Amino acid sequence: MPNLEELQNRFPATENEFMGLRIDDEKCVGCGICVVVCEENRMNEEVVYGKGGRYNDKLVLRIEKGQVRLLDVKQCKRAFDPPEFCRACVDHCPTCAIEFLSQT
């Protein structure tokens, strides 16, 4: 029977799963609602007007090749020290492609 370390090596978690955010590529339709409702993304004027951020803008989420991508986990409010409660991306996703994993 494999121990915990062996299992972690076989199934490495992505950085977003370590902070409790998981994006299901099978469910994501690339609508971009999560990008626009993200409070940290909304500090970017391009995002506020629905254009999406520019290539080198610091964003939490971006649509790339028709799928949402977590660009910088450290920009997400949930990764702040201390963390801030935010569920905007989860609550507004029409296909439930974004979820927060239990931190317990």
N, C-alpha and C positions, 0 to 999 in steps of 0.2 A: 504494500500500500504506500503510495507516494506521500511525502510530508508536505507541509505548507510551502516551503521554499521551492521544492520541485514543481509544485503546481503553479506557483507564481512565475517560474521560469518558462513553463510550457504555455501559459496564458498571460503574457504581460499586459498589464493595464495601460491604457493610454493616459497621457497627462490629464485630459479632461475627466476621465473616470476617477482619478485620484481626488479631484475636487468635488466629485459627485454629479457631474454633468455627463449625460450620455446622449449622443445623437444617433438615431437609427436611420442609416442611409436608405434603407428599403422603404421607409415611410415618408421621408422628406421629398417634397415635390418642388423645392427651390422657389417658393413663393416670395421669400424675403421679408415676411411679416416680422419674424424674430429679429432681423437686423434693424428694422425701423423702430421697434418698441424697446429695444435694449437701451436703458438709460445712459450707459457709458458711450454707446455708439451715437446717441442723440446729441452728444457734445460736438459732433461733426456736422457742420451745416449741410454738406452734400447728402448725408443720410437723412436728415430731417426732411429734405425735399424729395426723398425717394430715389435719389440718383445712385446711392451707394457710395462708399468711400473711395478715395483715390488709392492707387497701388501702394504707396508708402505711408498711408494714414494708419494711426494706431487705433485699431478696432478690436472688439471682442469677437464679433461674428461677421462673416461675409459669405455671400453666395459665390461659389466657384464651380464652374462646370455643371451648373444646375443643382448643386447640393450646398447646404449650409455647412460652413467650416468654422470651428473654433480657432481663431487666429492666435490670440494671446490670453491664456488662462489668467495671467496676472492682472489683466485689465478688468476682469469680471468682478462685480461687487462681492460675490461670494468668496473670492480669494483674497479680499482685503484683510488687513490685520488691524482691528478685529473685523470679522466678516459682517457684511450687511445682508439683511434678508431681501432677496429679490427673486421673483418668479415670472417676470414679464415675458421672457422667451417661451417658457413652458406654458403659461396660461393663455398665450395668444396663438400658439401653433395649432392650425386647423386639422393637422393629421396626427397629432400627438407624437411627433418624431423626436421631440426633446423631452428628456425626463431627468429628474434629480434622483440619484440613488440615495438610499438611507445611509446616514453617516453613523449609525449605531452599530 
